[in-house]
């Protein structure tokens, strides 16, 4: 067996593919700091997101190909560098790298619950995450995140609140709890623009934006104010919700916003004692819609009273009950969203 060299190591690692991006690790420039000492090899793999679910697969494949060229011990280090949506950097003087719109065609499908839990899930995985509550008419994110204090102002910038590792800004911080918002389009445009540019978000890998339901001024304003890396459409399984979700999805297509995928919320309830599945709102509607429209299906979140309880108590279920089926589903959805963004940015 020939002596190990960096060239031999890199040649071997060209046979290891990143499962989501479908290219090899060397071509993707994911291999750094190769060190060789006799038959021992160490290097760093630079992930495109800390939410990558397939590191074990890449690690084993890397060790297998290096063993074939004579490596006795392989030590792999992991870091992550989330690729940026260059349109955001070019257009706005901001420090968030990707924007994710969470949308629904109608209210009552759990859109804000999904937004809050995805934000917390990504933050727990090590990403820098902000959560902008742009649901002007019903800003519930502070309640769901357990935040009841106003953010402070430093100079001409607002410092966002912080909860569960997520930086948070909401219209709810600027109004009385019982005060209705009766605004026309230009006022909505101004508010959303200020939330994007007058808040000191810091360095963020992902800014998650919880939109109001429907296809109105807020959605149009957001698309005009900042390039959206992609949109997640939330629905429930029943046909009436799917019909409205379809309108929201078509709106983003007309605005030339990439669809990251569909999330089906309130899927079948799983009885924890018997394992029996009860489809209160139907089953499989989100998957059927994704198949029909040829967009990704990100997953189904099972109906679970703990999701509602956690939202009311300001304790997102991915944090309060990470072992639950609902939390596991939301974590997997967060990983898929992050992977989709990596694919889009590296195409």
ZIZI-V691414 format. One record per residue. N is the residue number from 1. RES is the residue in one letter. SS is DSSP state (A for helix, B for strand, O for the rest). PSI is psi in whole degrees, -180 to 180 (none if undefined). D_LAST is the distance of its C-alpha to the last C-alpha in Angstrom with 1 decimal. Layout:
n:N res:RES ss:SS psi:PSI d_last:D_LAST
n:N res:RES ss:SS psi:PSI d_last:D_LAST
//
This chain:
n:1 res:X ss:O psi:132 d_last:37.9
n:2 res:X ss:O psi:155 d_last:36.6
n:3 res:X ss:O psi:142 d_last:36.3
n:4 res:X ss:O psi:136 d_last:33.0
n:5 res:X ss:O psi:166 d_last:31.0
n:6 res:X ss:A psi:-36 d_last:27.6
n:7 res:X ss:A psi:-42 d_last:26.5
n:8 res:X ss:A psi:-41 d_last:27.7
n:9 res:X ss:A psi:-48 d_last:26.0
n:10 res:X ss:A psi:-38 d_last:22.6
n:11 res:X ss:A psi:-40 d_last:23.1
n:12 res:X ss:A psi:-41 d_last:24.0
n:13 res:X ss:A psi:-12 d_last:21.1
n:14 res:X ss:O psi:-11 d_last:18.7
n:15 res:X ss:O psi:1 d_last:20.1
n:16 res:X ss:O psi:120 d_last:18.8
n:17 res:X ss:B psi:143 d_last:15.5
n:18 res:X ss:B psi:119 d_last:13.7
n:19 res:X ss:O psi:-32 d_last:14.7
n:20 res:X ss:O psi:-37 d_last:12.0
n:21 res:X ss:O psi:-15 d_last:8.9
n:22 res:X ss:O psi:33 d_last:10.9
n:23 res:X ss:B psi:163 d_last:10.9
n:24 res:X ss:B psi:159 d_last:14.0
n:25 res:X ss:O psi:-33 d_last:15.0
n:26 res:X ss:O psi:-46 d_last:15.9
n:27 res:X ss:O psi:-35 d_last:12.9
n:28 res:X ss:O psi:1 d_last:11.0
n:29 res:X ss:O psi:39 d_last:14.0
n:30 res:X ss:O psi:-5 d_last:15.3
n:31 res:X ss:B psi:126 d_last:18.8
n:32 res:X ss:B psi:162 d_last:21.3
n:33 res:X ss:B psi:49 d_last:25.1
n:34 res:X ss:B psi:128 d_last:26.2
n:35 res:X ss:B psi:138 d_last:29.9
n:36 res:X ss:B psi:131 d_last:32.4
n:37 res:X ss:B psi:99 d_last:36.0
n:38 res:X ss:O psi:-119 d_last:37.8
n:39 res:X ss:O psi:6 d_last:36.2
n:40 res:X ss:B psi:138 d_last:34.4
n:41 res:X ss:B psi:136 d_last:30.7
n:42 res:X ss:B psi:149 d_last:28.9
n:43 res:X ss:B psi:171 d_last:25.4
n:44 res:X ss:B psi:136 d_last:22.9
n:45 res:X ss:B psi:124 d_last:19.7
n:46 res:X ss:B psi:106 d_last:17.4
n:47 res:X ss:B psi:152 d_last:15.8
n:48 res:X ss:O psi:-4 d_last:12.8
n:49 res:X ss:O psi:141 d_last:15.4
n:50 res:X ss:O psi:-11 d_last:19.1
n:51 res:X ss:O psi:12 d_last:19.0
n:52 res:X ss:O psi:123 d_last:17.6
n:53 res:X ss:O psi:-3 d_last:20.1
n:54 res:X ss:O psi:28 d_last:19.8
n:55 res:X ss:A psi:-36 d_last:21.0
n:56 res:X ss:A psi:-39 d_last:24.2
n:57 res:X ss:A psi:-45 d_last:22.5
n:58 res:X ss:A psi:-38 d_last:20.6
n:59 res:X ss:A psi:-47 d_last:23.8
n:60 res:X ss:A psi:-42 d_last:26.0
n:61 res:X ss:A psi:-38 d_last:23.8
n:62 res:X ss:A psi:-43 d_last:23.7
n:63 res:X ss:A psi:-37 d_last:27.5
n:64 res:X ss:A psi:-46 d_last:28.1
n:65 res:X ss:A psi:-31 d_last:26.5
n:66 res:X ss:A psi:-31 d_last:28.2
n:67 res:X ss:A psi:-33 d_last:31.5
n:68 res:X ss:O psi:-22 d_last:31.3
n:69 res:X ss:O psi:10 d_last:31.6
n:70 res:X ss:O psi:7 d_last:34.4
n:71 res:X ss:O psi:129 d_last:33.0
n:72 res:X ss:O psi:-43 d_last:35.6
n:73 res:X ss:B psi:133 d_last:34.1
n:74 res:X ss:B psi:122 d_last:30.5
n:75 res:X ss:B psi:116 d_last:29.8
n:76 res:X ss:B psi:129 d_last:26.3
n:77 res:X ss:B psi:155 d_last:25.6
n:78 res:X ss:B psi:132 d_last:22.8
n:79 res:X ss:B psi:172 d_last:21.2
n:80 res:X ss:B psi:142 d_last:18.2
n:81 res:X ss:O psi:105 d_last:16.1
n:82 res:X ss:O psi:124 d_last:14.0
n:83 res:X ss:O psi:146 d_last:10.9
n:84 res:X ss:O psi:150 d_last:11.9
n:85 res:X ss:O psi:103 d_last:11.1
n:86 res:X ss:A psi:-24 d_last:12.2
n:87 res:X ss:A psi:-36 d_last:13.8
n:88 res:X ss:A psi:-45 d_last:16.3
n:89 res:X ss:A psi:-41 d_last:17.2
n:90 res:X ss:A psi:-31 d_last:17.8
n:91 res:X ss:A psi:-35 d_last:19.9
n:92 res:X ss:O psi:148 d_last:21.9
n:93 res:X ss:O psi:73 d_last:23.9
n:94 res:X ss:O psi:170 d_last:22.9
n:95 res:X ss:O psi:20 d_last:22.0
n:96 res:X ss:B psi:141 d_last:19.7
n:97 res:X ss:O psi:-26 d_last:16.0
n:98 res:X ss:O psi:143 d_last:14.9
n:99 res:X ss:B psi:132 d_last:17.0
n:100 res:X ss:B psi:115 d_last:17.6
n:101 res:X ss:B psi:130 d_last:20.2
n:102 res:X ss:B psi:118 d_last:22.5
n:103 res:X ss:B psi:162 d_last:24.3
n:104 res:X ss:O psi:154 d_last:27.0
n:105 res:X ss:O psi:-21 d_last:28.9
n:106 res:X ss:O psi:163 d_last:32.2
n:107 res:X ss:O psi:164 d_last:33.9
n:108 res:X ss:O psi:9 d_last:35.2
n:109 res:X ss:O psi:2 d_last:32.3
n:110 res:X ss:O psi:26 d_last:31.6
n:111 res:X ss:A psi:-49 d_last:28.5
n:112 res:X ss:A psi:-35 d_last:29.8
n:113 res:X ss:A psi:-44 d_last:30.6
n:114 res:X ss:A psi:-44 d_last:27.1
n:115 res:X ss:A psi:-47 d_last:25.7
n:116 res:X ss:A psi:-44 d_last:28.2
n:117 res:X ss:A psi:-35 d_last:27.7
n:118 res:X ss:A psi:-40 d_last:23.9
n:119 res:X ss:A psi:-47 d_last:24.4
n:120 res:X ss:A psi:-40 d_last:27.1
n:121 res:X ss:A psi:-46 d_last:25.3
n:122 res:X ss:A psi:-38 d_last:22.3
n:123 res:X ss:A psi:-40 d_last:24.9
n:124 res:X ss:A psi:-28 d_last:26.9
n:125 res:X ss:O psi:-7 d_last:23.9
n:126 res:X ss:O psi:3 d_last:23.8
n:127 res:X ss:O psi:154 d_last:21.3
n:128 res:X ss:O psi:118 d_last:22.5
n:129 res:X ss:B psi:135 d_last:22.9
n:130 res:X ss:B psi:153 d_last:24.6
n:131 res:X ss:B psi:111 d_last:25.9
n:132 res:X ss:B psi:116 d_last:26.9
n:133 res:X ss:B psi:92 d_last:29.5
n:134 res:X ss:B psi:12 d_last:29.0
n:135 res:X ss:O psi:80 d_last:31.2
n:136 res:X ss:O psi:-38 d_last:33.8
n:137 res:X ss:O psi:-21 d_last:36.4
n:138 res:X ss:O psi:68 d_last:36.4
n:139 res:X ss:O psi:100 d_last:34.9
n:140 res:X ss:O psi:-4 d_last:35.5
n:141 res:X ss:A psi:-42 d_last:32.9
n:142 res:X ss:A psi:-40 d_last:35.6
n:143 res:X ss:A psi:-46 d_last:37.9
n:144 res:X ss:A psi:-26 d_last:35.3
n:145 res:X ss:A psi:2 d_last:34.4
n:146 res:X ss:O psi:34 d_last:38.0
n:147 res:X ss:O psi:124 d_last:38.0
n:148 res:X ss:O psi:15 d_last:41.1
n:149 res:X ss:O psi:151 d_last:41.4
n:150 res:X ss:O psi:139 d_last:40.3
n:151 res:X ss:O psi:153 d_last:37.7
n:152 res:X ss:O psi:162 d_last:39.4
n:153 res:X ss:B psi:132 d_last:38.9
n:154 res:X ss:B psi:110 d_last:38.6
n:155 res:X ss:O psi:-126 d_last:39.3
n:156 res:X ss:O psi:17 d_last:37.3
n:157 res:X ss:B psi:146 d_last:34.6
n:158 res:X ss:B psi:131 d_last:34.8
n:159 res:X ss:B psi:121 d_last:34.0
n:160 res:X ss:O psi:155 d_last:32.4
n:161 res:X ss:B psi:164 d_last:34.2
n:162 res:X ss:B psi:126 d_last:33.1
n:163 res:X ss:B psi:132 d_last:33.3
n:164 res:X ss:O psi:33 d_last:31.9
n:165 res:X ss:O psi:7 d_last:29.8
n:166 res:X ss:B psi:132 d_last:28.1
n:167 res:X ss:B psi:134 d_last:28.8
n:168 res:X ss:B psi:134 d_last:30.2
n:169 res:X ss:B psi:142 d_last:31.3
n:170 res:X ss:B psi:150 d_last:33.0
n:171 res:X ss:A psi:-27 d_last:35.3
n:172 res:X ss:A psi:-25 d_last:37.8
n:173 res:X ss:A psi:-17 d_last:38.5
n:174 res:X ss:A psi:10 d_last:39.8
n:175 res:X ss:O psi:160 d_last:42.1
n:176 res:X ss:O psi:149 d_last:45.0
n:177 res:X ss:O psi:-33 d_last:44.3
n:178 res:X ss:O psi:12 d_last:46.3
n:179 res:X ss:O psi:120 d_last:45.2
n:180 res:X ss:O psi:152 d_last:43.4
n:181 res:X ss:O psi:112 d_last:40.7
n:182 res:X ss:O psi:87 d_last:41.7
n:183 res:X ss:O psi:149 d_last:39.3
n:184 res:X ss:O psi:174 d_last:38.2
n:185 res:X ss:A psi:-49 d_last:34.8
n:186 res:X ss:A psi:-35 d_last:35.2
n:187 res:X ss:A psi:-40 d_last:36.3
n:188 res:X ss:A psi:-44 d_last:33.3
n:189 res:X ss:A psi:-46 d_last:31.1
n:190 res:X ss:A psi:-43 d_last:33.0
n:191 res:X ss:A psi:-47 d_last:32.9
n:192 res:X ss:A psi:-41 d_last:29.2
n:193 res:X ss:A psi:-42 d_last:28.5
n:194 res:X ss:A psi:-38 d_last:30.9
n:195 res:X ss:A psi:-33 d_last:29.4
n:196 res:X ss:A psi:-39 d_last:26.1
n:197 res:X ss:A psi:-21 d_last:27.7
n:198 res:X ss:O psi:7 d_last:31.1
n:199 res:X ss:B psi:132 d_last:30.3
n:200 res:X ss:B psi:83 d_last:29.8
n:201 res:X ss:O psi:-22 d_last:26.9
n:202 res:X ss:O psi:-169 d_last:26.5
n:203 res:X ss:O psi:117 d_last:23.3
n:204 res:X ss:B psi:137 d_last:21.2
n:205 res:X ss:O psi:-39 d_last:18.0
n:206 res:X ss:B psi:129 d_last:18.3
n:207 res:X ss:B psi:112 d_last:20.6
n:208 res:X ss:B psi:130 d_last:21.6
n:209 res:X ss:B psi:114 d_last:23.4
n:210 res:X ss:B psi:109 d_last:26.1
n:211 res:X ss:B psi:158 d_last:26.8
n:212 res:X ss:O psi:155 d_last:30.1
n:213 res:X ss:O psi:157 d_last:30.3
n:214 res:X ss:O psi:-164 d_last:30.2
n:215 res:X ss:O psi:53 d_last:28.6
n:216 res:X ss:O psi:-151 d_last:30.6
n:217 res:X ss:A psi:-38 d_last:30.6
n:218 res:X ss:A psi:-42 d_last:28.8
n:219 res:X ss:A psi:-45 d_last:25.6
n:220 res:X ss:A psi:-42 d_last:25.8
n:221 res:X ss:A psi:-45 d_last:26.7
n:222 res:X ss:A psi:-45 d_last:23.8
n:223 res:X ss:A psi:-30 d_last:21.2
n:224 res:X ss:A psi:-27 d_last:23.2
n:225 res:X ss:A psi:-33 d_last:23.7
n:226 res:X ss:O psi:139 d_last:20.3
n:227 res:X ss:O psi:130 d_last:16.7
n:228 res:X ss:O psi:124 d_last:15.9
n:229 res:X ss:O psi:-38 d_last:12.7
n:230 res:X ss:B psi:170 d_last:14.0
n:231 res:X ss:B psi:142 d_last:17.3
n:232 res:X ss:B psi:127 d_last:19.3
n:233 res:X ss:B psi:124 d_last:22.2
n:234 res:X ss:B psi:134 d_last:25.3
n:235 res:X ss:B psi:173 d_last:28.1
n:236 res:X ss:B psi:169 d_last:31.1
n:237 res:X ss:O psi:-22 d_last:31.9
n:238 res:X ss:O psi:156 d_last:34.7
n:239 res:X ss:A psi:-37 d_last:34.3
n:240 res:X ss:A psi:-37 d_last:35.4
n:241 res:X ss:A psi:-38 d_last:32.5
n:242 res:X ss:A psi:-38 d_last:30.0
n:243 res:X ss:A psi:-41 d_last:31.2
n:244 res:X ss:A psi:-38 d_last:30.6
n:245 res:X ss:A psi:-36 d_last:27.2
n:246 res:X ss:A psi:-39 d_last:26.2
n:247 res:X ss:A psi:-43 d_last:27.3
n:248 res:X ss:A psi:-41 d_last:25.1
n:249 res:X ss:A psi:-43 d_last:22.0
n:250 res:X ss:A psi:-33 d_last:22.9
n:251 res:X ss:A psi:-46 d_last:23.4
n:252 res:X ss:A psi:-36 d_last:19.9
n:253 res:X ss:A psi:-41 d_last:18.6
n:254 res:X ss:A psi:-32 d_last:21.0
n:255 res:X ss:O psi:2 d_last:19.9
n:256 res:X ss:O psi:42 d_last:16.2
n:257 res:X ss:O psi:129 d_last:15.3
n:258 res:X ss:O psi:137 d_last:12.8
n:259 res:X ss:B psi:113 d_last:15.0
n:260 res:X ss:B psi:-31 d_last:14.2
n:261 res:X ss:B psi:177 d_last:17.3
n:262 res:X ss:B psi:135 d_last:21.0
n:263 res:X ss:B psi:127 d_last:23.5
n:264 res:X ss:B psi:113 d_last:27.0
n:265 res:X ss:B psi:159 d_last:29.6
n:266 res:X ss:B psi:42 d_last:33.2
n:267 res:X ss:B psi:-175 d_last:32.7
n:268 res:X ss:O psi:137 d_last:35.8
n:269 res:X ss:B psi:135 d_last:38.1
n:270 res:X ss:B psi:115 d_last:38.8
n:271 res:X ss:O psi:120 d_last:42.5
n:272 res:X ss:O psi:-20 d_last:42.4
n:273 res:X ss:O psi:-41 d_last:45.9
n:274 res:X ss:O psi:-18 d_last:45.7
n:275 res:X ss:O psi:3 d_last:42.0
n:276 res:X ss:O psi:139 d_last:42.7
n:277 res:X ss:B psi:127 d_last:39.8
n:278 res:X ss:B psi:117 d_last:40.9
n:279 res:X ss:O psi:80 d_last:38.6
n:280 res:X ss:O psi:-40 d_last:40.1
n:281 res:X ss:O psi:19 d_last:37.4
n:282 res:X ss:O psi:-176 d_last:36.4
n:283 res:X ss:O psi:138 d_last:33.8
n:284 res:X ss:O psi:5 d_last:30.4
n:285 res:X ss:A psi:-40 d_last:29.9
n:286 res:X ss:A psi:-42 d_last:26.4
n:287 res:X ss:A psi:-43 d_last:25.3
n:288 res:X ss:A psi:-40 d_last:26.9
n:289 res:X ss:A psi:-44 d_last:25.4
n:290 res:X ss:A psi:-42 d_last:21.8
n:291 res:X ss:A psi:-42 d_last:22.7
n:292 res:X ss:A psi:-37 d_last:24.2
n:293 res:X ss:A psi:-5 d_last:21.4
n:294 res:X ss:O psi:49 d_last:18.6
n:295 res:X ss:O psi:159 d_last:16.9
n:296 res:X ss:O psi:142 d_last:16.7
n:297 res:X ss:B psi:116 d_last:20.1
n:298 res:X ss:B psi:-23 d_last:19.9
n:299 res:X ss:B psi:167 d_last:23.6
n:300 res:X ss:B psi:130 d_last:27.2
n:301 res:X ss:B psi:116 d_last:29.3
n:302 res:X ss:B psi:147 d_last:32.9
n:303 res:X ss:O psi:130 d_last:35.7
n:304 res:X ss:O psi:121 d_last:37.4
n:305 res:X ss:A psi:-27 d_last:40.2
n:306 res:X ss:A psi:-26 d_last:39.0
n:307 res:X ss:A psi:-47 d_last:35.8
n:308 res:X ss:A psi:-43 d_last:38.1
n:309 res:X ss:A psi:-43 d_last:40.5
n:310 res:X ss:A psi:-38 d_last:37.9
n:311 res:X ss:A psi:-43 d_last:36.6
n:312 res:X ss:A psi:-31 d_last:40.2
n:313 res:X ss:A psi:-1 d_last:41.0
n:314 res:X ss:O psi:32 d_last:37.9
n:315 res:X ss:O psi:88 d_last:36.7
n:316 res:X ss:O psi:139 d_last:33.3
n:317 res:X ss:A psi:-27 d_last:33.6
n:318 res:X ss:A psi:-19 d_last:30.8
n:319 res:X ss:A psi:-44 d_last:33.0
n:320 res:X ss:A psi:-34 d_last:36.5
n:321 res:X ss:O psi:68 d_last:36.2
n:322 res:X ss:O psi:-19 d_last:33.1
n:323 res:X ss:O psi:-12 d_last:34.8
n:324 res:X ss:O psi:156 d_last:35.0
n:325 res:X ss:A psi:-38 d_last:33.1
n:326 res:X ss:A psi:-44 d_last:31.7
n:327 res:X ss:A psi:-41 d_last:30.5
n:328 res:X ss:A psi:-41 d_last:28.9
n:329 res:X ss:A psi:-43 d_last:27.1
n:330 res:X ss:A psi:-38 d_last:25.8
n:331 res:X ss:A psi:-42 d_last:24.7
n:332 res:X ss:A psi:-37 d_last:22.6
n:333 res:X ss:A psi:-42 d_last:21.1
n:334 res:X ss:A psi:-42 d_last:20.2
n:335 res:X ss:A psi:-40 d_last:18.4
n:336 res:X ss:A psi:-39 d_last:16.5
n:337 res:X ss:A psi:-46 d_last:15.6
n:338 res:X ss:A psi:-41 d_last:14.4
n:339 res:X ss:A psi:-41 d_last:12.3
n:340 res:X ss:A psi:-39 d_last:10.7
n:341 res:X ss:A psi:-41 d_last:10.0
n:342 res:X ss:A psi:-43 d_last:8.5
n:343 res:X ss:A psi:-46 d_last:6.1
n:344 res:X ss:A psi:-43 d_last:5.4
n:345 res:X ss:A psi:-21 d_last:5.7
n:346 res:X ss:A psi:2 d_last:3.8
n:347 res:X ss:O psi:none d_last:0.0
//
